[in-house]
Amino acid sequence: MRARYYNPDIKRFMNRDVLRGEVSLGLSMDRFAYVTGNPVTFVDPLGLDAIQAGKRKGGVILIEKRHLTMRRI
């Protein structure tokens, strides 16, 4: 797995995302962005997909997966 390094001083990743974006999801085309620019709603623990967390059902937190690429990994 390849790491992406974040510089908090300039508030940017220092290297591009290895995954290319999808044209239908315009914000995914920015390879320096994190979870299509919405880190409050989404997380990306493996660096592969934006995952929406925090929905509760019966005390269990559900996780939804939002694919950012059509390419199989």
C-alpha positions, 0 to 999 in steps of 0.5 A, a space after each residue: 500500500 502506498 501512503 499519501 503524506 499530508 502537510 498541515 501547514 499548507 493544508 494539502 497532500 504532498 503527492 497525488 492519489 494513485 487512483 484516477 477519478 471518474 468523469 461523472 464524479 467531477 470532484 474525484 478528478 482532483 487527485 490531491 483531494 481527499 474523499 471528494 473534498 468532503 472529509 466531514 461526511 466521508 472517510 477513506 481508511 484504505 485510500 480506495 473509496 470514500 465511505 460514509 459512516 455514522 448512520 445508526 440502526 438499532 445501535 449499530 453504526 452502518 457504513 455506506 460505500 461510495 465508489 469513486 472509480 469504475 476500475 476494479 482494484 
